[in-house]
């Protein structure tokens, strides 16, 4: 399993999250965290998916992480964690700037 975690900042509850299949695929190769606004929701989580609160997130970023933000509400929270932009380091294909895709590294 890769040591680079995936942290999902969602726009809805897990039960309504439309990218559950993506999270399921990711969790087969790396740790996946699903951020909740406060206490984790009382739902049945997939075994490998870890629900965390916003207060738990800084502890996750002691290493590079892949962050998925699905709602603009989270942008300030993620920015406050002081991500460092990677110049697509370690990726075989470069992504054109016009796509809006950026690789961020949290250190």
C-alpha positions in Angstrom: 0.0 0.0 0.0 1.3 3.4 -0.9 2.1 5.7 2.1 0.6 8.8 0.4 -2.8 9.2 1.9 -5.9 10.5 0.1 -8.0 13.1 2.0 -11.5 13.8 0.7 -13.1 17.1 1.6 -16.7 16.3 0.5 -19.7 18.4 -0.4 -22.2 16.0 1.3 -22.6 13.1 3.7 -21.0 9.8 2.9 -24.3 8.2 2.1 -24.9 10.9 -0.6 -21.3 11.1 -1.9 -21.4 10.4 -5.6 -17.7 9.3 -5.8 -17.9 6.3 -3.5 -16.6 4.0 -6.2 -13.6 6.2 -6.7 -12.9 6.2 -2.9 -13.3 2.4 -3.0 -10.7 2.0 -5.7 -8.3 4.4 -4.0 -8.6 2.7 -0.6 -7.2 -0.5 -2.2 -3.9 1.1 -2.8 -3.6 3.9 -0.1 -5.2 5.2 3.1 -8.3 7.2 2.4 -9.7 9.8 4.9 -13.2 11.3 4.6 -13.4 14.7 6.4 -16.6 15.5 8.3 -17.5 18.9 9.7 -17.7 17.7 13.3 -18.1 14.2 14.8 -18.0 11.4 12.2 -21.4 10.5 10.9 -23.2 7.5 12.4 -23.2 5.5 9.1 -21.6 2.3 8.0 -18.2 3.2 6.6 -16.3 1.0 4.3 -13.7 -0.8 6.4 -10.7 0.9 4.8 -12.2 4.4 4.8 -11.4 6.5 7.8 -13.7 9.2 8.9 -11.9 12.2 10.5 -13.0 15.5 11.8 -11.5 18.8 10.6 -9.5 19.0 13.8 -7.8 15.6 12.9 -6.7 16.7 9.5 -3.4 18.5 10.4 -2.0 15.3 11.9 -2.5 13.5 8.6 -0.3 16.0 6.7 3.0 15.1 8.2 3.8 13.7 4.7 2.7 14.4 1.1 -1.0 13.8 0.5 -3.5 13.7 -2.3 -6.4 16.0 -1.5 -9.8 15.8 -3.2 -12.0 18.9 -2.6 -15.5 18.6 -3.9 -17.0 21.8 -2.5 -15.6 25.4 -2.4 -16.5 25.6 1.2 -13.4 23.6 2.0 -10.9 25.7 0.0 -10.1 28.0 2.9 -9.6 25.1 5.3 -7.3 23.3 2.9 -5.4 26.6 2.1 -4.9 27.1 5.9 -3.0 23.8 6.0 -0.4 25.5 3.8 0.0 23.2 0.8 3.0 23.5 -1.4 2.5 23.1 -5.1 4.4 20.4 -6.7 5.5 20.8 -10.3 4.0 17.5 -11.2 7.1 15.9 -9.7 6.9 12.1 -9.9 4.2 12.1 -12.5 4.8 10.7 -16.0 2.6 13.2 -17.8 2.4 16.8 -17.2 -1.0 18.4 -16.9 -1.6 21.6 -18.8 -2.2 24.6 -16.6 -5.5 25.4 -18.4 -7.1 22.3 -16.9 -7.1 23.8 -13.4 -5.6 20.6 -12.0 -2.8 21.2 -9.5 -0.8 18.7 -7.6 -0.4 19.8 -4.0 2.1 18.5 -1.5 1.5 19.1 2.2 4.7 19.4 4.3 
